[in-house]
């Protein structure tokens, strides 16, 4: 078999007439489960990080005369 005959054999178009298979459905389902699992683990890990809280309490007194009533 020459190079061109071998290449022609591998380059032939093969139409897949089967619309769907259970293998494809399970593959998509597994991908969704993995994505949600990774997102869930990321949320749990971010939640465990101890971010610093401000020590000084911030208070500001706002006078009533600065407010304007708009109707």
C-alpha positions, -999 to +999 in steps of 0.1 A: +000+000+000+015+033-010+015+065+010-013+081-010-036+050-008-030+048+030-036+085+034-068+082+013-080+054+035-076+075+067-090+107+052-123+091+042-154+108+056-174+087+080-209+099+089-221+091+123-258+085+121-264+079+158-278+111+174-269+105+210-256+078+232-257+071+269-219+074+271-222+110+259-249+118+285-229+103+313-198+123+302-217+156+303-232+147+337-198+138+351-184+171+338-212+191+355-206+172+388-169+179+386-175+217+379-199+220+409-175+200+431-146+223+422-167+254+428-179+240+462-144+232+473-132+267+463-160+283+483-152+262+513-115+270+512-122+308+507-146+307+536-118+293+559-095+321+552-093+345+582-095+380+569-084+407+593-112+429+608-108+466+615-098+473+651-109+509+652-146+514+653-156+541+627-183+565+638-193+597+621-220+621+632-241+635+603-261+666+610-297+668+599-293+701+581-272+686+553-302+665+541-325+679+514-360+665+508-367+658+471-403+653+460 
